[in-house]
Amino acid sequence: MIEVKNVKKKYKKVKALDDVSFNIEEGKITCILGINGVGKSTILKSIAGLVKPDKGEILIDGEKFSNKTYNKIAFVPDIDIHLN
């Protein structure tokens, strides 16, 4: 299970995440939807351990991000590939 609790993240003066909380249950498919700039990528990068939240916590199976939890998460970023 993934637990996101009161996560906040700012980039300079821009609030990317402001007190975001939700749970994703094991075995469930979850979709994160929203218009550009609402924090979808930031929350996914935070769950994957690529971005550190300014406040709040993210738990994977009840544990904070570590080498142990790292092996439980897969993240495939959007990549712009130009083929010639």
HUTAJO-V971845 format. One record per backbone hydrogen bond with DSSP energy under -1.0 kcal/mol. CO is the residue of the C=O (numbers start at 1). NH is the residue of the N-H. If there is no record, write none. Layout:
BEGIN
CO,NH / CO,NH
END
This chain:
BEGIN
1,61 / 2,24 / 3,59 / 4,22 / 5,57 / 7,20 / 8,54 / 8,55 / 9,16 / 9,17 / 11,14 / 14,11 / 17,9 / 20,7 / 22,4 / 24,2 / 25,28 / 35,38 / 39,43 / 40,44 / 41,45 / 42,46 / 43,47 / 44,48 / 45,50 / 45,51 / 55,8 / 57,5 / 59,3 / 60,63 / 63,60 / 66,70 / 67,71 / 69,72 / 70,73
END
